[in-house]
Amino acid sequence: MAKSELTAEMLHDLRKQYESAPESSILERAVTQNGINNVAKDKDIKTKLNPVFSVEVETGNVSNQKRSGRCWLFSILNTLKHRFAKKYNVKNFELSQNYLFFWDKIERANIFYDRMIATAGLPTNDRTVSFYLDGPGTDGGQWAMAASLVQKYGVMPTSAFSETNVSENTTDLNEVLNLKLRRDGMKLREMVNNDATDEDINVAREKMLSEVYRIAGYSLGVPPKTFDFEYRDDKKKYHLDCNLTPKSFYAKYFSDVDLNDYVVLSNSPDKAMNKRYSMSAQNNVVGGINIEFLNLTMPELKTAAIDQLKSGETVWFGNDVTRQLSRKEGLLDANLYHYDELFNLNLSMTKAERLAYKQGEVSHAMTLTGVDLVNDKPTKWKVENSWGDKNGFNGYFVMADNWMDEYVYEVVINKKFLTDSQRELLSLAPEELKPWDSLA
């Protein structure tokens, strides 16, 4: 097909078509002065998403990831802190996100070096190598990545290892680590391709890791090996537990949690349903939990999530929070903004089409803490976010069930809430997804 140059005649016709529409003038004034979302917004959605729920897990204050991409860590720690709060009667207890974030930086560098060495024979424009180089020092992650860190390093309360200026705004740290790791990757690839000995490569690699540790330590602090846990519960009773390690603290206070009992149920309709998938290219801990998904229909995800909420346990879920969102009001509804009506366009795409054409992605993780059931059917969901208490209803969002259909891609469910047929699927050998898959 011949190239289509925009000629003066074509530009004239475009302007003529625009000016011939009687609504163009008034809509131009409305949108330019008020913004697209303010004009396209459905005013009735706020009434529809009344924050009252028939099933609700009691929770406390929300956390705040601030200017960082640590939602996946916040969400898993939210699910753990809710269990602690209920068991030990401490409503607003908080676990240290900075602690796991520190170890993620070290582990992520370590596995990145392995990948650079393993792919040294491929060109840098190879799609897999390019994926590894795309953002080796960034913040984002999956549930299994967070679970791997918890299993290996344990957890600690925020009182023992608090946030820093850098953990709350990770832009500069990411820039430094991306530069550092890409340069290290270049050097390791050069060593492999110049036939350096394994010993020399390992010496260089260990030095690189010590330098990453230094960057993380200066920026986030170095986690203490031991700490004392001192608190008052909601009945004002004083507690002191001395000389704990993060792993002993986790083993003692979360003894009823086995993260291996959980599975990620995905709804990715661009792939075959009732299949097990894996994505080892995104693993962050060598020897940790492999990233896997059991791809099911959305009704199956909802049923499992509802059963887990009814049992009193919250649900980690992955979603595309940037779509159809009112951040300040804490509203999520698939019909919140009527862009198609405003611009007189057909903007419809199926969930599978959005994933295939990069309009859909798993961009955020949050926590389901409640659901409103009408005739046993969900109408809206209560969502704990990690954006502080100035957004939504004291930090909690209300998600319409139609938004869940369109923009939720993953829920983390205890295997005991799966059906027998779903459990049988877990015995299937997982199909390895490409590093750049839509669930990445």
C-alpha positions in Angstrom: 0.0 0.0 0.0 1.3 3.4 -1.0 2.3 5.9 1.8 -0.3 8.5 2.6 1.1 12.0 2.8 -1.0 14.6 4.5 -1.6 17.1 1.7 -2.9 20.7 2.1 -6.2 19.6 0.5 -6.6 16.7 3.0 -5.9 19.1 5.9 -8.5 21.5 4.5 -11.1 18.7 4.4 -10.4 17.7 8.0 -11.0 21.2 9.2 -14.1 21.5 7.1 -15.5 18.3 8.5 -14.8 19.5 12.1 -16.4 22.9 11.6 -19.4 21.4 9.9 -20.5 19.5 13.0 -22.8 21.8 15.0 -21.6 20.5 18.4 -17.9 21.1 17.7 -17.8 24.7 18.9 -19.5 24.2 22.3 -17.7 20.9 23.0 -14.4 22.5 22.2 -15.1 25.2 24.8 -16.3 22.7 27.4 -13.4 20.3 27.0 -10.6 22.9 26.7 -11.8 24.7 29.8 -12.8 21.7 32.0 -10.7 18.8 30.8 -11.7 15.5 29.1 -12.5 13.5 32.2 -14.6 16.3 33.8 -16.8 16.5 30.7 -17.0 12.8 30.1 -17.7 11.7 33.7 -20.9 10.0 34.6 -22.3 11.9 37.6 -24.4 9.0 38.8 -21.5 6.6 39.4 -20.8 8.1 42.9 -24.3 7.3 44.0 -24.1 3.9 42.6 -20.9 3.1 44.4 -22.1 3.7 47.9 -19.3 2.4 50.2 -21.5 -0.1 52.1 -20.8 -3.9 51.8 -22.6 -7.0 52.9 -19.3 -8.9 53.3 -16.5 -7.0 54.9 -13.2 -8.0 56.6 -12.4 -5.6 59.5 -9.2 -3.7 58.6 -7.4 -0.6 59.9 -5.7 2.4 58.4 -4.3 2.3 54.9 -0.6 2.5 54.0 1.0 4.8 51.5 3.6 3.7 48.9 4.0 7.4 47.9 6.2 7.9 44.8 7.3 4.3 44.4 6.2 1.2 42.5 6.0 -1.1 45.5 2.3 -1.8 45.4 2.9 -5.6 45.1 4.9 -5.5 48.4 2.3 -3.3 50.1 -0.5 -5.6 49.0 1.1 -8.8 50.4 2.0 -7.1 53.6 -1.6 -5.8 53.8 -2.9 -9.3 53.7 -0.4 -10.4 56.4 -1.0 -7.4 58.7 -4.8 -8.0 58.6 -4.2 -11.5 60.0 -1.9 -10.1 62.7 -4.4 -7.4 63.6 -7.2 -9.9 64.1 -5.1 -12.5 65.9 -3.3 -10.1 68.3 -5.9 -7.4 68.6 -3.8 -4.6 67.0 -6.0 -2.8 64.5 -3.5 -0.4 62.9 -0.4 -2.6 62.9 2.1 -2.0 60.0 4.8 -4.3 58.5 7.9 -2.8 57.0 7.7 -2.4 53.2 11.2 -1.0 53.1 12.6 -4.2 54.6 11.4 -6.4 51.7 12.2 -3.6 49.2 15.9 -3.7 50.4 16.2 -7.4 49.8 14.4 -7.2 46.5 17.1 -4.8 45.2 19.8 -7.3 46.2 18.0 -10.4 44.9 17.0 -8.7 41.7 20.6 -7.7 40.9 21.8 -11.2 41.6 19.3 -12.9 39.2 20.0 -10.2 36.6 23.7 -11.0 36.6 22.8 -14.7 36.0 20.6 -13.7 33.1 23.3 -11.5 31.5 25.8 -14.4 31.8 23.3 -17.0 30.4 22.4 -14.8 27.4 25.8 -13.4 26.6 25.9 -15.2 23.3 22.8 -13.4 22.1 22.8 -9.8 20.6 21.5 -7.0 22.8 18.6 -6.5 20.4 17.4 -10.0 21.0 13.9 -9.7 22.4 14.7 -11.6 25.6 17.9 -9.7 26.3 16.2 -6.5 25.5 13.5 -7.4 28.0 16.1 -8.0 30.7 17.8 -4.7 30.0 14.5 -2.7 29.8 14.4 -2.0 33.6 16.6 -4.1 35.8 16.5 -1.6 38.6 12.7 -0.8 38.6 10.2 -1.3 41.4 7.3 -3.4 39.9 6.6 -7.0 40.8 4.3 -9.9 41.0 2.8 -11.7 44.0 5.2 -14.7 43.8 8.1 -12.2 43.9 6.9 -10.8 47.2 6.1 -14.2 48.6 9.6 -15.4 47.8 11.1 -12.5 49.7 8.9 -13.2 52.7 9.8 -16.8 52.7 13.5 -16.2 52.5 13.9 -13.1 54.7 10.9 -13.0 56.9 9.2 -9.7 57.9 9.5 -7.1 60.6 7.3 -4.3 61.9 7.7 -0.8 60.5 8.8 0.3 64.0 11.9 -1.8 63.5 12.8 -0.6 60.0 11.0 2.5 58.8 10.6 4.2 55.5 13.3 6.6 54.1 13.3 9.5 51.8 14.4 7.2 49.0 12.0 4.4 49.7 9.1 6.9 49.5 10.4 8.4 46.2 12.3 5.8 44.3 12.9 7.7 41.0 16.6 8.5 41.7 17.3 5.1 43.1 15.8 3.4 40.0 17.9 5.7 37.7 21.1 4.8 39.5 20.4 1.1 39.6 19.4 0.9 36.0 22.6 2.6 35.0 24.7 0.4 37.4 23.1 -2.9 36.4 23.1 -2.2 32.6 26.8 -1.3 32.8 27.5 -4.5 34.9 25.5 -6.5 32.3 27.7 -5.1 29.6 30.9 -6.0 31.5 29.7 -9.5 32.3 28.7 -10.1 28.7 32.1 -8.9 27.5 33.9 -11.2 29.9 31.9 -14.2 28.8 32.4 -13.4 25.1 36.1 -12.9 25.7 36.4 -16.3 27.3 37.1 -15.1 30.8 37.4 -17.9 33.4 34.4 -18.8 35.6 36.5 -17.7 38.6 37.2 -14.3 37.1 33.5 -13.9 36.2 32.5 -14.9 39.7 35.0 -12.4 41.3 33.6 -9.6 39.1 30.1 -10.6 39.9 30.6 -10.6 43.6 32.2 -7.2 43.5 29.2 -5.9 41.5 26.8 -7.3 44.1 28.7 -5.6 46.9 28.3 -2.3 45.1 24.6 -2.8 44.7 24.4 -3.6 48.4 26.2 -0.3 49.1 23.7 1.6 46.9 20.7 0.0 48.7 22.3 0.5 52.1 23.0 4.2 51.6 19.5 4.7 50.2 17.2 2.5 52.3 19.3 1.7 55.3 20.6 -1.7 56.2 18.0 -3.9 58.0 18.9 -4.8 61.5 19.7 -8.5 62.2 17.7 -8.5 65.4 15.1 -6.2 67.0 12.7 -5.9 69.9 9.0 -5.8 69.2 7.2 -3.5 71.6 3.5 -2.5 71.3 0.2 -1.9 73.0 -2.8 -3.8 71.7 -6.3 -2.2 71.2 -7.1 -3.0 74.8 -4.0 -1.0 75.9 -2.2 -4.0 77.1 1.6 -3.7 76.9 3.7 -6.3 75.0 7.5 -6.7 74.6 9.2 -9.5 72.7 13.0 -9.1 72.6 15.8 -10.2 70.4 13.8 -11.3 67.4 15.1 -11.9 63.9 12.9 -11.2 60.9 12.5 -14.9 60.2 11.8 -15.8 63.8 9.2 -12.9 64.0 7.5 -14.3 60.9 7.6 -17.9 62.1 6.2 -16.9 65.5 3.5 -14.4 64.6 2.5 -15.8 61.2 2.7 -19.5 62.0 -0.7 -20.1 60.5 0.4 -18.8 57.1 2.0 -21.0 54.4 2.5 -19.0 51.2 2.9 -22.2 49.3 -0.8 -22.8 49.9 -1.7 -19.9 47.6 -2.2 -19.8 43.8 -2.6 -16.9 41.4 -5.8 -17.2 39.5 -5.6 -15.1 36.3 -8.2 -14.0 33.8 -6.2 -13.4 30.6 -8.6 -14.1 27.8 -5.9 -13.6 25.1 -4.8 -17.1 26.2 -6.4 -20.4 26.5 -8.5 -21.0 29.7 -8.1 -23.9 32.1 -4.4 -23.9 31.7 -1.4 -23.4 33.9 1.2 -20.8 32.8 4.6 -19.8 34.2 6.7 -16.7 33.7 10.2 -17.5 35.1 11.8 -14.6 33.3 10.3 -12.3 35.9 11.4 -14.3 39.0 13.4 -12.2 41.4 14.8 -14.7 43.8 17.0 -17.6 42.7 15.3 -20.7 44.3 12.2 -18.7 45.2 8.5 -19.3 44.3 8.1 -19.5 40.5 5.6 -17.0 39.0 2.7 -19.1 37.9 -0.9 -18.5 36.9 -4.0 -20.7 36.6 -6.0 -19.1 33.8 -9.8 -19.2 34.5 -12.9 -17.4 33.7 -13.8 -14.2 35.6 -16.8 -15.8 37.4 -14.4 -18.4 38.8 -12.1 -15.7 40.1 -15.0 -13.9 41.7 -16.4 -17.0 43.4 -13.0 -17.8 44.9 -12.4 -14.3 46.0 -15.9 -14.1 47.6 -15.3 -17.4 49.5 -12.0 -16.2 50.8 -13.5 -12.9 52.0 -16.4 -14.7 53.7 -13.8 -16.7 55.6 -12.4 -13.4 57.0 -9.3 -13.3 54.8 -8.5 -10.5 52.3 -7.4 -11.0 48.7 -4.3 -9.7 46.9 -5.3 -8.8 43.3 -3.6 -7.4 40.2 -5.3 -4.9 38.0 -5.0 -2.0 35.6 -5.8 0.8 38.0 -5.2 3.7 35.5 -8.4 2.9 33.5 -11.8 4.5 34.4 -10.5 5.7 37.8 -11.4 8.7 39.9 -8.4 8.7 42.2 -9.6 11.5 44.6 -13.1 10.0 45.0 -11.9 6.4 45.1 -14.2 5.2 42.3 -13.6 2.4 39.8 -16.3 1.8 37.3 -16.1 0.6 33.7 -18.5 3.3 32.6 -17.1 6.2 34.7 -16.0 8.2 31.7 -18.0 8.2 28.4 -15.2 9.0 26.0 -17.1 7.4 23.1 -20.1 9.6 23.7 -18.1 12.8 24.1 -16.1 12.3 20.9 -18.8 10.4 19.0 -16.6 7.4 18.4 -16.6 3.7 18.8 -13.8 3.0 21.3 -14.9 -0.5 22.4 -12.3 -3.3 22.7 -12.7 -6.6 24.4 -10.5 -7.5 27.4 -8.5 -9.9 25.1 -8.1 -7.2 22.5 -6.9 -4.7 25.0 -4.3 -7.2 26.2 -3.2 -8.1 22.7 -2.8 -4.5 21.6 -1.2 -3.1 24.7 -4.2 -1.1 25.9 -4.5 -3.4 28.8 -1.8 -4.3 31.4 -1.3 -5.4 35.0 -0.2 -2.0 36.3 -1.1 -2.2 40.0 -1.8 -4.4 43.0 -4.4 -3.8 45.7 -6.3 -5.7 48.3 -9.9 -6.8 48.3 -11.4 -6.4 51.8 -15.1 -6.6 51.1 -17.9 -7.3 48.6 -21.6 -6.3 48.3 -23.8 -9.2 47.4 -27.3 -8.8 46.0 -29.1 -12.1 45.4 -25.7 -13.8 45.9 -24.3 -11.8 43.0 -21.5 -9.2 43.5 -22.4 -5.6 42.7 -19.4 -3.8 44.1 -16.1 -4.5 46.0 -14.3 -2.8 48.8 -10.6 -2.2 47.9 -7.7 -1.3 50.2 -5.2 0.8 48.2 -1.7 1.9 49.2 -2.1 5.6 48.2 -2.7 7.0 51.6 -5.9 8.2 53.3 -6.4 11.4 51.3 -7.8 9.4 48.4 -11.1 7.6 48.3 -12.9 6.8 51.5 -10.0 7.2 54.0 -7.9 5.4 51.5 -10.4 2.7 50.5 -11.8 2.5 47.0 -15.2 1.2 45.7 -14.9 -1.0 42.7 -17.9 -1.7 40.5 -18.3 -5.3 39.5 -18.2 -4.3 35.9 -14.7 -2.8 36.5 -13.6 -6.1 37.9 -14.7 -7.8 34.8 -12.8 -5.5 32.5 -9.7 -4.5 34.4 -8.8 -7.2 37.0 -6.4 -9.8 35.8 -5.2 -11.7 38.9 -6.4 -12.8 42.4 -4.4 -14.7 44.9 -6.4 -17.5 46.5 -5.7 -20.2 49.1 -6.0 -23.5 47.4 -8.7 -24.6 49.9 -11.1 -22.3 48.1 -10.5 -23.9 44.7 -12.9 -26.5 43.2 -11.7 -30.1 42.7 -11.4 -29.5 39.0 -9.4 -26.4 39.5 -7.0 -28.2 41.9 -6.5 -30.9 39.2 -5.3 -28.2 36.8 -2.4 -27.5 39.3 -1.0 -30.9 38.4 -0.5 -29.8 34.8 3.0 -28.9 33.6 2.9 -25.1 33.2 3.4 -23.6 29.8 6.2 -21.0 29.9 5.1 -17.5 28.8 7.3 -15.2 26.9 9.0 -12.5 29.1 6.9 -9.8 27.4 3.6 -11.5 27.8 0.5 -9.4 28.6 0.6 -10.6 32.2 4.1 -9.3 32.7 
